[in-house]
Amino acid sequence: MTDPTANDPAEFTQTQAGTDTGQLTEVRAGAFESSFADISPSAPLSQIDVGQRLDDFDLLIELGSGAFARVFLARQLSLQRLVAVKISANRGHEPQTLAQLDHDYIVRVFDQRILRDRDWRLLYMQYLPGGTLLDLGRVVFGADRRPDSGQALLDAVDIALESRGESRPAESPTRAELATLSWPETVAWLGKRLAGALHYADSKGVLHRDVKLANVLLAPDGTPKLADFNISFSRNVSGASPFEYFGGSLSYMSPEQLMACRPGHTLEAANLDTRSDIYSLAVVLWEILTGLKPFDDSAAQVARAASAGLVGDTTALELMLTTRSEGLSSAALASLPGDCPAALRRVLLKALSADREQRWASGAELAEQLQLCLDPQARDLVDPPENSWRLRLRPFFLPIALVSVLVPNLLASAYNIQHNHLLIVSQLSEQAQHRFVLVTTLSNLISFPLGGAVLLYWCRRVILVPRRLRRGPAPPAEVLAQTRHDCLVAADRVVIVVSCLWLVAALNFPLTMEFAAGGIPGRSAMHFFGSITVCGAIAIAYPFFLLTFFIVRSVYPELVAYGQTNVQEAEQLRALRRRLSRYLAIAASVPLLGIVAVSFLTAPEIAAVIVPIRVLCIGGIAGFLLAYWLSRLIESDIRALERVIRHRAPH
């Protein structure tokens, strides 16, 4: 595990001090009540030490130190509780920033005390004894071994708890869940929660600007909490600017943040946004996943050491910017674990894009995508294996859709033509038959191309937008949202057009008979009505299931991979799931209608159409079984996609 402080030795770190377990246990019990000495008013910050009393706090353990602040585990005398106290100079907007944040995955800040005589600020907050992600990395990647499950996270937390005199916690649903996850899933689990924290902070106008391993603390159950917004920027604090001073860790910074570190470089507040924090979080997740940082900054470190003392030298920064602009190396990609899901790889690579326009636009989007990585079925839909038919057939939506719609309709048309010919048209004179065929052919040549044009227009986004995604940058979010909606209603639109075409055929038949033979007998009308009803059911139900299956399993998930979904899409998915039963009932009616039709036929009529009727009944039963099987698969896929969208971070 690489040391995240290597690129910036002056940055704030949270290296854990050794702790005598027995002594801490006694302190918890209230021992050594009078052993804490008051700190001299003239003592500098660097001379504060464990065993001293500062204002309302007895300092027990030093948790971290840096150039501008020190953090201690302390006992607050007035409330007799353990807290983490950060002691720093009284400057900046940190308290106002932290006061805005109240989130499950952000360290809770209780209050502050200002020591006017020293001009110090004491910021006291929730104490989390489970260590940090920096501690986690040192434990799980020690001795050249790789973690294989979430149990490695729990073991590292337990080690941190024992080193601080804490007892291991009882089993909880969170710990039980973590123990079942693979290591990549554990990383996604941590990342989803931290992305939600960043989204919440951004909604309050706060940028963290120093997301790194040491600034993510762990609760006893393994839950991560983002800490140390000490250099964060709040849009809601009057006079604040993200460039008041540069902090953070260079190796975790986004390219735009590195650019802002150049001497004499000035930017407006709008030039940094939450996408910079998303980049830093992706670096953290990559390092926890692989044990290595995604970018090799060794050349930059050498350049920085060589230029030490040269004012204004920017060689190291330029080298780091160049490395990031070139993207991840093959060696970095090879460091990914063998069991890393393709979805997690895709999510991290997008978050690590040098162009912030290509990153996830918000913590909510990143959280949703990381939730996807935790759902095996959903992530397999969105990021199928390389040899999957779902991946290979994605570029062929139009021909597959045509086959799905045309084949059932051609079969239905063939049955309808055969049935009507045997029972009705064959009874006409030769001249009347010729007129009938001519008028029917002309009608079909007009209605079917018109129906096809309507379908192409309705499905234009489903055809064109995925092609655009494969060839270049993603279109605007509203176009993607509309395309996903079009996917979910595409089969229903096919049903509408097909129903209209069969309705036209139903109206056209008696009119054609009137023109060709002077009318249609009542019994012939009954035969025709029965035939058109059965064929209409075939033409509606089977295309719906075939097309919906392909869209839900292959086309729609490809669009989900680009994020930017909205909460209304979960309802759209549920509505599609509810419609499955209606179309299944229509599919079930096909063999039943065929059987019922036999009861209305006379013996000579049965003899004439017995073969088509048998084909209809047997084919209808097979078609229903196929539709039922597809409906179960579609429903399962929809539920998986619903789970992803339902777990998106709240706005």
C-alpha positions in Angstrom: 0.0 0.0 0.0 1.5 3.3 -1.0 1.8 6.1 1.5 -0.7 8.9 0.5 1.5 11.6 2.1 4.5 10.9 0.0 3.7 13.7 -2.4 3.1 16.3 0.2 4.9 15.9 3.5 3.3 19.1 4.9 -0.2 17.9 4.5 -2.4 17.0 7.4 -2.2 13.3 8.2 -3.9 11.0 10.7 -1.2 8.5 11.7 -2.4 6.5 14.6 -0.4 6.6 17.7 0.2 3.5 19.8 -2.1 3.1 22.8 -1.8 1.3 26.0 -5.1 -0.6 26.2 -5.2 -0.9 30.0 -4.5 2.9 30.5 -7.3 3.9 28.1 -9.7 1.5 29.9 -8.8 3.2 33.2 -9.3 6.6 31.7 -12.8 5.5 30.5 -13.5 4.5 34.0 -12.5 8.0 35.3 -9.1 7.2 36.7 -6.3 9.8 36.7 -8.8 12.5 37.3 -6.2 14.9 38.7 -3.2 13.8 36.6 -3.9 16.2 33.7 -1.8 19.4 33.9 -3.1 22.7 32.5 -1.2 24.0 29.5 0.9 27.1 29.9 -0.8 30.1 28.2 2.5 30.8 26.4 2.9 27.3 25.0 2.9 27.0 21.2 0.7 24.5 19.4 3.7 22.2 18.8 4.2 21.7 22.6 0.7 20.4 23.3 1.0 16.8 24.5 -0.9 13.9 25.8 -1.7 14.1 29.5 -2.4 17.9 29.5 -5.7 19.7 30.0 -6.9 22.3 27.5 -10.1 24.2 28.4 -12.8 21.5 28.9 -10.7 18.6 27.5 -8.2 16.1 28.9 -6.0 15.1 26.0 -5.6 11.3 26.0 -4.1 10.2 22.7 -2.7 12.1 19.7 -4.6 10.9 16.6 -2.9 13.1 14.0 -0.8 16.1 13.4 0.1 18.4 10.6 1.6 21.8 9.8 -1.6 23.7 10.8 -3.5 21.5 13.2 -3.3 18.6 15.7 -6.0 16.1 16.6 -6.4 14.4 20.0 -8.7 11.9 21.5 -9.9 13.7 24.5 -12.4 13.4 27.4 -14.8 16.3 27.6 -15.0 17.0 31.3 -18.4 18.7 31.3 -20.2 15.8 29.6 -17.8 13.0 30.5 -17.6 11.7 26.9 -14.8 10.9 24.5 -14.4 13.2 21.6 -11.9 14.0 18.9 -10.5 17.5 19.3 -8.9 19.4 16.5 -6.7 22.2 17.7 -5.7 24.9 15.2 -5.3 28.6 14.7 -8.5 30.5 14.7 -8.9 31.3 11.1 -10.9 30.1 8.0 -14.5 29.1 7.6 -14.4 25.5 8.8 -16.9 25.8 11.7 -19.5 27.5 9.5 -18.9 24.9 6.8 -19.2 21.9 9.1 -22.3 23.4 10.9 -24.2 22.9 7.6 -23.5 19.2 7.4 -25.6 16.6 9.1 -25.3 13.3 7.3 -25.0 9.6 8.1 -21.6 9.4 6.3 -20.0 12.6 7.5 -18.3 12.9 10.9 -20.6 14.8 13.2 -19.2 18.0 14.6 -20.5 18.9 18.0 -19.3 22.4 18.6 -16.2 24.7 18.8 -14.5 26.6 21.5 -12.4 29.7 20.8 -9.4 30.4 23.2 -9.1 34.1 22.7 -5.8 34.4 24.8 -4.1 32.0 22.4 -6.2 32.7 19.3 -6.8 28.9 19.0 -9.9 27.1 17.9 -10.9 23.8 19.5 -13.2 21.9 17.2 -14.6 18.8 18.9 -16.4 16.1 17.0 -17.6 12.5 17.0 -14.8 10.0 17.9 -14.7 7.0 15.6 -12.3 4.3 17.0 -12.4 2.1 13.9 -9.4 3.8 12.3 -9.2 5.3 8.8 -9.0 4.0 5.2 -5.3 4.7 5.5 -5.1 2.2 8.4 -7.3 -0.2 6.4 -4.9 -0.1 3.4 -1.9 -0.8 5.6 -3.5 -3.8 7.2 -5.2 -5.5 4.2 -2.3 -5.0 1.7 0.4 -5.9 4.2 2.8 -8.8 3.6 2.1 -8.6 -0.2 -1.3 -10.2 0.2 -4.6 -9.1 -1.3 -7.9 -9.0 0.6 -10.6 -11.3 -0.8 -13.7 -10.2 1.0 -15.4 -7.6 3.2 -14.2 -9.6 6.2 -10.8 -8.0 5.7 -12.4 -4.6 6.3 -14.0 -5.9 9.5 -10.8 -7.5 10.7 -8.9 -4.2 10.1 -11.6 -2.3 12.1 -11.4 -4.8 14.9 -7.6 -4.4 15.1 -8.0 -0.6 15.3 -10.6 -1.0 18.0 -8.4 -3.3 20.1 -5.5 -0.9 19.8 -7.6 1.8 21.3 -8.9 -0.3 24.2 -12.3 -0.8 22.6 -14.1 -4.1 22.6 -15.2 -5.7 19.4 -18.8 -4.8 18.6 -21.6 -7.4 18.5 -22.7 -8.6 15.1 -25.0 -6.2 13.3 -26.8 -6.3 9.9 -24.1 -4.0 8.5 -21.2 -6.3 9.6 -23.1 -9.3 8.4 -23.6 -7.7 5.0 -20.0 -6.7 4.7 -18.8 -10.3 5.5 -20.6 -11.6 2.4 -19.2 -9.1 -0.1 -16.2 -9.7 -2.3 -13.4 -7.1 -2.0 -14.4 -5.2 -5.1 -18.0 -5.1 -3.8 -16.7 -3.9 -0.5 -14.9 -1.0 -2.2 -18.2 -0.2 -4.1 -20.1 -0.4 -0.8 -17.7 2.1 0.8 -17.7 4.3 -2.3 -21.5 4.5 -2.5 -21.7 5.9 1.0 -19.0 8.4 0.5 -20.4 9.5 -2.9 -23.7 10.1 -1.1 -21.9 12.2 1.5 -20.3 14.3 -1.3 -23.7 14.8 -2.9 -25.2 15.9 0.3 -22.3 18.3 1.0 -22.6 19.7 -2.5 -26.4 20.3 -2.0 -25.3 22.4 1.0 -22.9 24.4 -1.2 -19.8 22.7 0.3 -16.8 21.2 -1.5 -14.4 19.0 0.5 -11.3 19.5 -1.7 -9.2 17.1 0.4 -10.7 13.6 -0.1 -8.0 11.1 0.8 -7.6 7.8 2.7 -6.7 9.5 6.0 -9.8 11.7 5.9 -12.3 8.7 5.8 -12.9 7.4 9.3 -14.5 4.0 10.1 -17.2 3.3 12.6 -17.1 0.0 14.6 -19.4 -1.7 12.1 -17.3 -0.6 9.1 -19.4 2.3 8.0 -17.3 5.1 6.5 -17.6 8.7 7.5 -16.0 11.6 5.6 -14.0 13.9 7.9 -11.7 16.9 7.8 -13.4 19.6 5.7 -10.6 21.8 7.0 -9.8 23.2 3.5 -13.3 22.8 2.1 -15.0 25.7 0.3 -18.6 26.7 1.1 -20.5 28.8 -1.4 -22.8 29.8 1.5 -20.1 31.5 3.6 -19.7 35.2 2.8 -16.3 36.0 1.4 -15.1 32.4 1.0 -13.2 31.3 -2.0 -11.9 27.9 -2.9 -8.5 29.4 -3.7 -8.0 31.3 -0.4 -5.3 28.7 0.2 -4.2 25.5 -1.4 -4.3 22.4 0.6 -5.1 18.8 0.0 -2.9 16.0 -1.2 -1.4 16.4 -4.6 -1.7 12.8 -5.6 -5.4 12.8 -4.9 -6.2 16.1 -6.6 -8.1 16.4 -9.9 -6.3 17.9 -12.8 -8.2 21.2 -12.5 -7.2 21.4 -8.8 -3.6 20.7 -9.7 -3.8 23.5 -12.3 -5.1 25.8 -9.6 -2.0 25.1 -7.5 0.3 26.7 -10.1 2.0 29.8 -8.6 0.2 32.9 -9.8 -2.7 30.9 -11.2 -6.1 32.6 -10.4 -9.5 31.1 -11.0 -13.1 32.0 -10.1 -15.0 29.8 -7.6 -17.1 28.3 -10.4 -14.0 26.6 -11.8 -14.1 24.0 -9.1 -17.1 21.9 -8.4 -18.2 18.6 -7.0 -16.6 16.7 -9.9 -13.2 17.6 -8.5 -14.2 15.8 -5.2 -15.6 12.9 -7.3 -12.2 12.5 -9.0 -10.4 12.4 -5.6 -12.9 9.8 -4.3 -12.2 7.7 -7.3 -8.4 7.8 -6.6 -9.2 6.7 -3.0 -11.4 3.8 -4.2 -8.8 2.7 -6.8 -6.1 2.6 -4.1 -8.3 0.6 -1.7 -9.2 -1.7 -4.5 -5.7 -2.4 -5.8 -3.3 -1.2 -3.1 -1.8 1.2 -5.6 -2.6 4.7 -6.8 -4.0 4.9 -10.3 -1.2 7.2 -11.6 2.5 6.8 -11.3 3.8 10.1 -9.8 7.4 8.9 -9.2 8.8 11.2 -11.9 7.0 14.1 -10.3 8.3 13.3 -6.9 11.9 13.2 -8.2 11.3 16.5 -10.0 9.9 18.0 -6.8 12.8 16.9 -4.7 15.3 18.2 -7.3 13.6 21.6 -7.4 13.3 22.0 -3.6 14.0 25.5 -2.7 13.5 26.9 -6.2 10.7 29.4 -5.9 7.9 29.0 -8.5 9.2 25.8 -10.0 6.2 23.9 -11.4 7.9 20.9 -13.0 6.3 18.4 -10.7 2.9 19.8 -11.2 3.3 19.7 -15.0 4.5 16.1 -14.9 1.5 15.1 -12.8 -0.9 16.9 -15.2 0.7 15.1 -18.1 0.4 11.7 -16.5 -3.3 12.3 -15.8 -4.0 13.6 -19.3 -2.6 10.4 -20.8 -5.0 8.3 -18.8 -4.4 5.1 -16.9 -1.5 2.9 -18.0 -1.8 -0.7 -18.9 0.1 -1.5 -15.7 -2.5 0.3 -13.6 -5.3 -1.5 -15.3 -3.5 -4.8 -14.8 -3.5 -4.1 -11.0 -7.2 -4.5 -10.8 -8.3 -7.8 -9.1 -9.3 -10.6 -11.2 -12.8 -10.6 -9.6 -13.3 -6.9 -10.2 -16.7 -6.5 -12.0 -16.6 -4.8 -15.4 -19.2 -2.3 -14.0 -16.8 -1.1 -11.2 -13.9 -0.7 -13.7 -16.2 1.4 -15.9 -17.4 3.5 -13.1 -13.9 4.3 -11.8 -12.4 5.0 -15.2 -15.2 7.5 -15.9 -14.7 9.2 -12.5 -10.9 9.4 -13.3 -11.4 11.1 -16.6 -9.0 14.1 -17.1 -11.8 16.0 -18.7 -14.3 16.8 -15.9 -17.1 17.0 -18.4 -16.7 13.3 -19.0 -16.9 12.4 -15.2 -20.0 11.7 -13.2 -21.8 15.0 -12.8 -22.8 14.5 -9.2 -22.3 12.3 -6.1 -25.8 11.0 -6.7 -24.9 9.6 -10.1 -21.7 8.0 -8.7 -23.6 6.5 -5.8 -26.2 5.0 -8.1 -23.5 3.5 -10.3 -21.7 2.0 -7.3 -25.0 0.6 -6.1 -25.2 -1.1 -9.5 -21.8 -2.7 -8.8 -23.3 -4.3 -5.7 -26.1 -6.0 -7.5 -24.8 -9.0 -9.5 -27.9 -9.2 -11.8 -28.1 -5.5 -12.5 -24.4 -5.1 -13.2 -24.4 -8.1 -15.5 -27.2 -6.4 -17.4 -25.5 -3.0 -17.7 -21.9 -4.4 -18.2 -22.3 -7.9 -19.7 -19.3 -10.1 -20.3 -17.3 -9.6 -23.5 -18.6 -12.9 -25.0 -22.3 -12.2 -24.1 -24.9 -12.2 -26.8 -26.4 -9.1 -25.1 -23.2 -7.2 -25.8 -22.7 -8.4 -29.3 -26.3 -7.7 -30.4 -26.5 -4.1 -29.0 -25.6 -2.5 -32.3 -28.3 -4.4 -34.2 -31.4 -3.0 -32.5 -33.2 -2.1 -35.8 -33.0 -5.6 -37.5 -33.8 -7.4 -34.3 -36.8 -5.2 -33.7 -38.0 -5.7 -37.3 -37.7 -9.5 -36.9 -39.5 -9.4 -33.5 -42.4 -7.4 -35.0 -42.6 -8.9 -38.5 -42.3 -12.6 -37.8 -45.4 -12.8 -35.5 -47.3 -10.5 -37.8 -46.4 -12.6 -40.9 -47.5 -15.8 -39.2 -50.7 -14.2 -38.1 -51.3 -12.8 -41.6 -50.6 -16.2 -43.1 -53.1 -17.9 -40.9 -55.7 -15.1 -41.5 -55.2 -15.4 -45.3 -55.5 -19.2 -45.3 -58.5 -19.2 -43.0 -60.4 -16.6 -45.0 -59.5 -18.1 -48.3 -60.7 -21.6 -47.3 -64.0 -20.4 -45.7 -64.8 -17.2 -47.6 -62.8 -16.1 -50.6 -62.8 -19.5 -52.2 -66.6 -19.3 -52.4 -66.4 -16.2 -54.7 -66.3 -16.2 -58.4 -62.9 -16.0 -60.2 -63.5 -12.4 -61.1 -64.5 -11.5 -57.6 -61.5 -13.2 -56.2 -59.2 -11.3 -58.6 -60.8 -8.0 -57.4 -60.5 -9.0 -53.8 -56.8 -9.8 -54.1 -56.1 -6.6 -56.0 -57.8 -4.2 -53.5 -56.3 -6.0 -50.5 -52.8 -5.8 -52.0 -53.2 -2.1 -52.7 -54.5 -1.4 -49.2 -51.5 -3.3 -47.6 -49.0 -1.5 -49.8 -50.3 1.8 -48.4 -51.0 1.0 -44.7 -47.9 -1.1 -43.9 -45.3 1.4 -45.0 -47.2 4.1 -43.3 -47.2 2.1 -40.0 -43.5 1.4 -40.4 -42.7 5.1 -40.9 -44.7 5.9 -37.7 -42.7 3.3 -35.8 -39.4 4.5 -37.1 -40.2 8.0 -35.9 -41.4 6.9 -32.5 -38.2 4.8 -32.0 -35.7 7.1 -33.6 -34.0 7.9 -30.3 -33.7 4.2 -29.4 -32.1 3.6 -32.8 -29.8 6.6 -33.0 -28.7 7.6 -29.4 -27.0 4.3 -28.6 -25.0 4.5 -31.8 -24.0 8.1 -30.9 -22.9 6.9 -27.4 -20.6 4.2 -29.0 -19.0 6.7 -31.4 -18.5 9.8 -29.3 -19.4 11.9 -26.2 -22.7 11.3 -24.5 -25.6 13.6 -25.6 -27.2 15.9 -23.1 -28.9 14.4 -20.0 -32.4 15.3 -21.2 -31.8 13.4 -24.4 -30.6 10.3 -22.5 -33.6 10.5 -20.2 -36.0 10.7 -23.1 -34.3 7.8 -24.9 -34.6 5.6 -21.8 -38.3 6.5 -21.6 -38.7 5.7 -25.3 -37.1 2.3 -24.6 -39.6 1.4 -21.9 -42.6 2.3 -24.1 -41.2 1.1 -27.5 -43.1 -2.2 -27.4 -46.3 -0.5 -26.4 -45.9 1.9 -29.4 -45.4 -1.2 -31.6 -48.7 -2.6 -30.2 -50.5 0.7 -31.0 -49.3 0.7 -34.6 -49.9 -3.0 -35.2 -53.4 -2.8 -33.6 -54.2 0.1 -35.9 -53.0 -1.8 -39.0 -55.1 -4.9 -38.0 -58.1 -2.6 -37.3 -57.7 -1.1 -40.8 -57.6 -4.7 -42.2 -60.7 -5.5 -40.3 -62.6 -2.5 -41.7 -61.1 -3.0 -45.2 -62.2 -6.6 -45.5 -66.0 -6.1 -45.6 -65.6 -3.0 -47.8 -63.5 -5.0 -50.2 -66.1 -7.8 -50.2 -68.7 -5.3 -51.0 -66.7 -4.1 -54.0 -65.7 -7.5 -55.2 -68.9 -9.6 -54.5 -71.6 -7.2 -53.6 -71.4 -7.9 -49.8 -70.4 -10.5 -47.2 -72.8 -13.2 -45.9 -73.5 -13.3 -42.1 -71.7 -16.6 -41.6 -68.7 -15.4 -43.5 -68.6 -12.3 -41.4 -68.6 -14.5 -38.2 -65.7 -16.5 -39.6 -63.8 -13.4 -40.5 -64.4 -11.8 -37.1 -63.1 -14.8 -35.3 -60.0 -15.0 -37.5 -59.1 -11.3 -37.2 -59.5 -11.5 -33.4 -57.1 -14.5 -33.0 -54.6 -13.0 -35.4 -54.7 -9.6 -33.7 -53.9 -11.3 -30.4 -50.9 -13.0 -32.0 -49.7 -9.8 -33.7 -50.0 -7.9 -30.4 -48.7 -10.2 -27.7 -45.7 -11.9 -29.2 -44.0 -8.8 -30.6 -44.5 -7.1 -27.2 -42.6 -9.9 -25.3 -39.9 -10.4 -27.9 -39.1 -6.7 -28.2 -39.4 -5.9 -24.5 -37.1 -8.8 -23.6 -34.4 -7.5 -26.0 -34.8 -3.9 -24.9 -34.8 -4.6 -21.1 -32.0 -7.1 -21.3 -29.7 -5.3 -23.8 -30.7 -1.8 -25.0 -32.0 0.0 -21.9 -29.1 -1.2 -19.6 -26.6 0.4 -22.0 -28.2 3.8 -21.4 -28.2 3.2 -17.6 -24.4 2.9 -17.8 -24.2 6.6 -18.6 -26.0 7.6 -15.3 -28.2 10.7 -15.0 -31.3 8.6 -14.3 -34.2 10.2 -12.4 -36.6 8.9 -9.8 -39.5 8.8 -12.2 -37.8 6.0 -14.1 -38.3 3.6 -11.2 -42.1 4.2 -11.6 -41.8 3.8 -15.4 -40.1 0.4 -14.8 -42.8 -0.6 -12.4 -45.5 0.4 -14.9 -43.9 -1.8 -17.5 -43.7 -4.7 -15.1 -47.5 -4.3 -14.4 -48.3 -4.3 -18.1 -46.7 -7.7 -18.5 -49.7 -9.6 -17.0 -52.1 -7.9 -19.5 -50.1 -9.0 -22.5 -49.6 -12.4 -21.0 -53.4 -12.7 -20.8 -53.6 -11.8 -24.5 -51.1 -14.5 -25.4 -53.1 -17.0 -23.3 -56.2 -16.2 -25.3 -54.7 -17.4 -28.7 -55.1 -21.2 -28.2 -58.3 -20.7 -26.3 -59.9 -18.7 -29.1 -58.8 -21.3 -31.6 -60.5 -24.0 -29.6 -63.7 -21.9 -29.2 -63.7 -21.2 -32.9 -64.0 -24.9 -33.7 -67.4 -25.1 -31.8 -68.9 -22.6 -34.3 -67.9 -24.5 -37.4 -69.9 -27.0 -39.3 -68.5 -30.5 -40.2 -67.6 -29.5 -43.8 -66.0 -26.3 -42.5 -64.0 -28.2 -39.9 -62.8 -30.6 -42.6 -61.6 -27.6 -44.6 -59.7 -25.8 -41.9 -58.7 -28.6 -39.5 -55.0 -28.3 -40.3 -54.8 -24.5 -39.8 -56.8 -24.8 -36.6 -54.5 -27.5 -35.2 -51.4 -25.4 -36.1 -53.0 -22.5 -34.4 -53.8 -24.3 -31.1 -50.4 -26.1 -30.9 -48.5 -22.9 -31.9 -50.6 -20.8 -29.5 -49.8 -23.1 -26.6 -46.1 -23.0 -27.5 -46.3 -19.2 -27.9 -47.9 -18.8 -24.5 -45.2 -20.8 -22.8 -42.6 -18.7 -24.6 -44.4 -15.5 -23.6 -44.7 -16.7 -20.0 -40.9 -17.6 -19.8 -40.0 -14.2 -21.3 -42.3 -12.4 -18.9 -40.6 -13.9 -15.9 -37.1 -13.0 -17.2 -38.3 -9.5 -18.0 -39.8 -9.1 -14.6 -36.6 -10.2 -12.9 -34.5 -7.8 -15.0 -36.8 -4.9 -14.3 -36.7 -5.6 -10.5 -32.9 -5.6 -10.7 -32.8 -2.2 -12.6 -35.4 -0.8 -10.1 -33.1 -1.7 -7.2 -30.4 0.4 -8.7 -32.5 3.5 -9.4 -34.4 3.2 -6.1 -31.1 3.4 -4.2 -29.9 6.6 -5.8 -28.8 9.3 -3.4 -31.7 11.7 -2.4 -31.6 15.2 -3.7 
